[in-house]
Amino acid sequence: MDLEVATTLASILGEHTQTPASVYFLAWEGYADLNDAYRGSGTILGSYGRQMHVRHGSLADVGPVAAARGTDMPLWWIPEDCSWTVGNDIYARSVYVGGSAECIDDILQQPLLESVRVAASEKVVAEDY
């Protein structure tokens, strides 16, 4: 995810959580140049059996502090209150956000973010298939 997109998204999401200072970031362990801040932070098993490093931080960290490697943002962001979730796969070109109707409306209204509403009942096929 592009840094400008990530910081714009973080600014919107911060308005839709009670815990903007308590967010879990997940980064794939397979990144050769994974940010050292993720190593030793604990791991969980993610989608497709991928091991993910979990780092605790703040939405204010989105940017170079929270980068998984270089300027790449972590694949998943989850606030402590679970009011929304940001996620994508290591091969995906899209980022998915689940949240309240108000949260999604705010994202859809941001001109910098190319976004489309998808209902929970819709099947979303990865771009690479």
DOTIMI-453389 format. One record per residue (C-alpha): residue number from 0; x, y, z; residue in one letter. Coordinates in nm, 3 decimals, always signed. Example, Ala and Ser with C-alpha at 12.3 -4.5 7.8 and 13.67 -1.06 7.14 Angstrom:
<gunus>
<gunu><k>0</k><x>+1.230</x><y>-0.450</y><z>+0.780</z><r>a</r></gunu>
<gunu><k>1</k><x>+1.367</x><y>-0.106</y><z>+0.714</z><r>s</r></gunu>
</gunus>
This chain:
<gunus>
<gunu><k>0</k><x>+0.000</x><y>+0.000</y><z>+0.000</z><r>m</r></gunu>
<gunu><k>1</k><x>+0.129</x><y>+0.340</y><z>-0.100</z><r>d</r></gunu>
<gunu><k>2</k><x>+0.239</x><y>+0.561</y><z>+0.192</z><r>l</r></gunu>
<gunu><k>3</k><x>+0.003</x><y>+0.845</y><z>+0.097</z><r>e</r></gunu>
<gunu><k>4</k><x>-0.290</x><y>+0.604</y><z>+0.071</z><r>v</r></gunu>
<gunu><k>5</k><x>-0.198</x><y>+0.443</y><z>+0.404</z><r>a</r></gunu>
<gunu><k>6</k><x>-0.177</x><y>+0.771</y><z>+0.593</z><r>t</r></gunu>
<gunu><k>7</k><x>-0.501</x><y>+0.896</y><z>+0.437</z><r>t</r></gunu>
<gunu><k>8</k><x>-0.677</x><y>+0.573</y><z>+0.530</z><r>l</r></gunu>
<gunu><k>9</k><x>-0.534</x><y>+0.587</y><z>+0.884</z><r>a</r></gunu>
<gunu><k>10</k><x>-0.666</x><y>+0.941</y><z>+0.932</z><r>s</r></gunu>
<gunu><k>11</k><x>-1.017</x><y>+0.827</y><z>+0.837</z><r>i</r></gunu>
<gunu><k>12</k><x>-1.004</x><y>+0.509</y><z>+1.043</z><r>l</r></gunu>
<gunu><k>13</k><x>-0.887</x><y>+0.701</y><z>+1.349</z><r>g</r></gunu>
<gunu><k>14</k><x>-1.228</x><y>+0.868</y><z>+1.357</z><r>e</r></gunu>
<gunu><k>15</k><x>-1.400</x><y>+0.528</y><z>+1.369</z><r>h</r></gunu>
<gunu><k>16</k><x>-1.232</x><y>+0.358</y><z>+1.664</z><r>t</r></gunu>
<gunu><k>17</k><x>-1.220</x><y>+0.417</y><z>+2.037</z><r>q</r></gunu>
<gunu><k>18</k><x>-0.865</x><y>+0.274</y><z>+2.044</z><r>t</r></gunu>
<gunu><k>19</k><x>-0.654</x><y>+0.460</y><z>+1.783</z><r>p</r></gunu>
<gunu><k>20</k><x>-0.352</x><y>+0.430</y><z>+2.012</z><r>a</r></gunu>
<gunu><k>21</k><x>-0.389</x><y>+0.052</y><z>+2.037</z><r>s</r></gunu>
<gunu><k>22</k><x>-0.369</x><y>-0.115</y><z>+1.697</z><r>v</r></gunu>
<gunu><k>23</k><x>-0.226</x><y>-0.452</y><z>+1.596</z><r>y</r></gunu>
<gunu><k>24</k><x>-0.025</x><y>-0.462</y><z>+1.274</z><r>f</r></gunu>
<gunu><k>25</k><x>+0.048</x><y>-0.793</y><z>+1.103</z><r>l</r></gunu>
<gunu><k>26</k><x>+0.339</x><y>-0.846</y><z>+0.864</z><r>a</r></gunu>
<gunu><k>27</k><x>+0.431</x><y>-1.160</y><z>+0.675</z><r>w</r></gunu>
<gunu><k>28</k><x>+0.740</x><y>-1.338</y><z>+0.808</z><r>e</r></gunu>
<gunu><k>29</k><x>+0.852</x><y>-1.422</y><z>+0.454</z><r>g</r></gunu>
<gunu><k>30</k><x>+0.968</x><y>-1.070</y><z>+0.376</z><r>y</r></gunu>
<gunu><k>31</k><x>+1.344</x><y>-1.096</y><z>+0.335</z><r>a</r></gunu>
<gunu><k>32</k><x>+1.399</x><y>-0.745</y><z>+0.470</z><r>d</r></gunu>
<gunu><k>33</k><x>+1.129</x><y>-0.742</y><z>+0.739</z><r>l</r></gunu>
<gunu><k>34</k><x>+1.153</x><y>-0.442</y><z>+0.973</z><r>n</r></gunu>
<gunu><k>35</k><x>+1.337</x><y>-0.556</y><z>+1.290</z><r>d</r></gunu>
<gunu><k>36</k><x>+1.057</x><y>-0.410</y><z>+1.503</z><r>a</r></gunu>
<gunu><k>37</k><x>+0.837</x><y>-0.701</y><z>+1.386</z><r>y</r></gunu>
<gunu><k>38</k><x>+1.086</x><y>-0.976</y><z>+1.463</z><r>r</r></gunu>
<gunu><k>39</k><x>+1.041</x><y>-1.123</y><z>+1.809</z><r>g</r></gunu>
<gunu><k>40</k><x>+0.703</x><y>-0.956</y><z>+1.846</z><r>s</r></gunu>
<gunu><k>41</k><x>+0.500</x><y>-1.277</y><z>+1.844</z><r>g</r></gunu>
<gunu><k>42</k><x>+0.339</x><y>-1.455</y><z>+1.553</z><r>t</r></gunu>
<gunu><k>43</k><x>+0.003</x><y>-1.595</y><z>+1.448</z><r>i</r></gunu>
<gunu><k>44</k><x>-0.105</x><y>-1.813</y><z>+1.160</z><r>l</r></gunu>
<gunu><k>45</k><x>-0.272</x><y>-1.600</y><z>+0.892</z><r>g</r></gunu>
<gunu><k>46</k><x>-0.459</x><y>-1.668</y><z>+0.571</z><r>s</r></gunu>
<gunu><k>47</k><x>-0.327</x><y>-1.942</y><z>+0.344</z><r>y</r></gunu>
<gunu><k>48</k><x>-0.119</x><y>-2.075</y><z>+0.635</z><r>g</r></gunu>
<gunu><k>49</k><x>+0.117</x><y>-1.777</y><z>+0.630</z><r>r</r></gunu>
<gunu><k>50</k><x>+0.300</x><y>-1.698</y><z>+0.952</z><r>q</r></gunu>
<gunu><k>51</k><x>+0.240</x><y>-1.333</y><z>+1.047</z><r>m</r></gunu>
<gunu><k>52</k><x>+0.439</x><y>-1.121</y><z>+1.294</z><r>h</r></gunu>
<gunu><k>53</k><x>+0.215</x><y>-0.914</y><z>+1.520</z><r>v</r></gunu>
<gunu><k>54</k><x>+0.326</x><y>-0.570</y><z>+1.631</z><r>r</r></gunu>
<gunu><k>55</k><x>+0.130</x><y>-0.347</y><z>+1.867</z><r>h</r></gunu>
<gunu><k>56</k><x>+0.128</x><y>+0.027</y><z>+1.799</z><r>g</r></gunu>
<gunu><k>57</k><x>-0.082</x><y>+0.329</y><z>+1.718</z><r>s</r></gunu>
<gunu><k>58</k><x>-0.255</x><y>+0.455</y><z>+1.405</z><r>l</r></gunu>
<gunu><k>59</k><x>-0.016</x><y>+0.749</y><z>+1.437</z><r>a</r></gunu>
<gunu><k>60</k><x>+0.260</x><y>+0.496</y><z>+1.354</z><r>d</r></gunu>
<gunu><k>61</k><x>+0.120</x><y>+0.431</y><z>+1.005</z><r>v</r></gunu>
<gunu><k>62</k><x>+0.401</x><y>+0.537</y><z>+0.778</z><r>g</r></gunu>
<gunu><k>63</k><x>+0.771</x><y>+0.466</y><z>+0.822</z><r>p</r></gunu>
<gunu><k>64</k><x>+0.734</x><y>+0.356</y><z>+1.187</z><r>v</r></gunu>
<gunu><k>65</k><x>+0.481</x><y>+0.083</y><z>+1.110</z><r>a</r></gunu>
<gunu><k>66</k><x>+0.632</x><y>-0.018</y><z>+0.776</z><r>a</r></gunu>
<gunu><k>67</k><x>+0.680</x><y>-0.391</y><z>+0.742</z><r>a</r></gunu>
<gunu><k>68</k><x>+0.977</x><y>-0.343</y><z>+0.509</z><r>r</r></gunu>
<gunu><k>69</k><x>+1.106</x><y>-0.034</y><z>+0.338</z><r>g</r></gunu>
<gunu><k>70</k><x>+0.792</x><y>+0.169</y><z>+0.283</z><r>t</r></gunu>
<gunu><k>71</k><x>+0.555</x><y>-0.131</y><z>+0.258</z><r>d</r></gunu>
<gunu><k>72</k><x>+0.273</x><y>-0.111</y><z>+0.508</z><r>m</r></gunu>
<gunu><k>73</k><x>+0.175</x><y>-0.416</y><z>+0.714</z><r>p</r></gunu>
<gunu><k>74</k><x>-0.082</x><y>-0.644</y><z>+0.551</z><r>l</r></gunu>
<gunu><k>75</k><x>-0.337</x><y>-0.627</y><z>+0.833</z><r>w</r></gunu>
<gunu><k>76</k><x>-0.437</x><y>-0.352</y><z>+1.078</z><r>w</r></gunu>
<gunu><k>77</k><x>-0.679</x><y>-0.427</y><z>+1.361</z><r>i</r></gunu>
<gunu><k>78</k><x>-0.763</x><y>-0.182</y><z>+1.642</z><r>p</r></gunu>
<gunu><k>79</k><x>-0.804</x><y>-0.322</y><z>+1.992</z><r>e</r></gunu>
<gunu><k>80</k><x>-1.179</x><y>-0.250</y><z>+1.988</z><r>d</r></gunu>
<gunu><k>81</k><x>-1.215</x><y>-0.438</y><z>+1.654</z><r>c</r></gunu>
<gunu><k>82</k><x>-1.428</x><y>-0.156</y><z>+1.513</z><r>s</r></gunu>
<gunu><k>83</k><x>-1.279</x><y>-0.208</y><z>+1.165</z><r>w</r></gunu>
<gunu><k>84</k><x>-1.018</x><y>-0.421</y><z>+0.993</z><r>t</r></gunu>
<gunu><k>85</k><x>-0.779</x><y>-0.346</y><z>+0.708</z><r>v</r></gunu>
<gunu><k>86</k><x>-0.639</x><y>-0.643</y><z>+0.521</z><r>g</r></gunu>
<gunu><k>87</k><x>-0.479</x><y>-0.767</y><z>+0.206</z><r>n</r></gunu>
<gunu><k>88</k><x>-0.266</x><y>-1.056</y><z>+0.087</z><r>d</r></gunu>
<gunu><k>89</k><x>+0.102</x><y>-1.048</y><z>-0.005</z><r>i</r></gunu>
<gunu><k>90</k><x>+0.011</x><y>-1.082</y><z>-0.373</z><r>y</r></gunu>
<gunu><k>91</k><x>-0.301</x><y>-0.863</y><z>-0.376</z><r>a</r></gunu>
<gunu><k>92</k><x>-0.324</x><y>-0.527</y><z>-0.543</z><r>r</r></gunu>
<gunu><k>93</k><x>-0.632</x><y>-0.428</y><z>-0.346</z><r>s</r></gunu>
<gunu><k>94</k><x>-0.678</x><y>-0.352</y><z>+0.021</z><r>v</r></gunu>
<gunu><k>95</k><x>-1.000</x><y>-0.449</y><z>+0.192</z><r>y</r></gunu>
<gunu><k>96</k><x>-1.160</x><y>-0.259</y><z>+0.478</z><r>v</r></gunu>
<gunu><k>97</k><x>-1.441</x><y>-0.395</y><z>+0.691</z><r>g</r></gunu>
<gunu><k>98</k><x>-1.618</x><y>-0.148</y><z>+0.916</z><r>g</r></gunu>
<gunu><k>99</k><x>-1.940</x><y>+0.029</y><z>+1.003</z><r>s</r></gunu>
<gunu><k>100</k><x>-2.153</x><y>+0.188</y><z>+0.730</z><r>a</r></gunu>
<gunu><k>101</k><x>-2.035</x><y>+0.531</y><z>+0.847</z><r>e</r></gunu>
<gunu><k>102</k><x>-1.670</x><y>+0.427</y><z>+0.828</z><r>c</r></gunu>
<gunu><k>103</k><x>-1.707</x><y>+0.289</y><z>+0.477</z><r>i</r></gunu>
<gunu><k>104</k><x>-1.903</x><y>+0.601</y><z>+0.368</z><r>d</r></gunu>
<gunu><k>105</k><x>-1.614</x><y>+0.821</y><z>+0.485</z><r>d</r></gunu>
<gunu><k>106</k><x>-1.364</x><y>+0.609</y><z>+0.289</z><r>i</r></gunu>
<gunu><k>107</k><x>-1.583</x><y>+0.623</y><z>-0.024</z><r>l</r></gunu>
<gunu><k>108</k><x>-1.600</x><y>+1.003</y><z>+0.000</z><r>q</r></gunu>
<gunu><k>109</k><x>-1.220</x><y>+1.049</y><z>+0.012</z><r>q</r></gunu>
<gunu><k>110</k><x>-1.109</x><y>+1.138</y><z>-0.346</z><r>p</r></gunu>
<gunu><k>111</k><x>-0.753</x><y>+1.013</y><z>-0.294</z><r>l</r></gunu>
<gunu><k>112</k><x>-0.877</x><y>+0.660</y><z>-0.226</z><r>l</r></gunu>
<gunu><k>113</k><x>-1.004</x><y>+0.454</y><z>-0.516</z><r>e</r></gunu>
<gunu><k>114</k><x>-1.279</x><y>+0.260</y><z>-0.340</z><r>s</r></gunu>
<gunu><k>115</k><x>-1.588</x><y>+0.051</y><z>-0.408</z><r>v</r></gunu>
<gunu><k>116</k><x>-1.851</x><y>-0.068</y><z>-0.161</z><r>r</r></gunu>
<gunu><k>117</k><x>-1.886</x><y>-0.446</y><z>-0.143</z><r>v</r></gunu>
<gunu><k>118</k><x>-2.162</x><y>-0.617</y><z>+0.053</z><r>a</r></gunu>
<gunu><k>119</k><x>-2.072</x><y>-0.894</y><z>+0.297</z><r>a</r></gunu>
<gunu><k>120</k><x>-2.280</x><y>-1.132</y><z>+0.086</z><r>s</r></gunu>
<gunu><k>121</k><x>-2.078</x><y>-1.065</y><z>-0.232</z><r>e</r></gunu>
<gunu><k>122</k><x>-1.795</x><y>-1.292</y><z>-0.341</z><r>k</r></gunu>
<gunu><k>123</k><x>-1.475</x><y>-1.099</y><z>-0.408</z><r>v</r></gunu>
<gunu><k>124</k><x>-1.230</x><y>-1.279</y><z>-0.635</z><r>v</r></gunu>
<gunu><k>125</k><x>-0.862</x><y>-1.188</y><z>-0.607</z><r>a</r></gunu>
<gunu><k>126</k><x>-0.731</x><y>-0.984</y><z>-0.900</z><r>e</r></gunu>
<gunu><k>127</k><x>-0.477</x><y>-1.248</y><z>-0.994</z><r>d</r></gunu>
<gunu><k>128</k><x>-0.733</x><y>-1.523</y><z>-1.068</z><r>y</r></gunu>
</gunus>
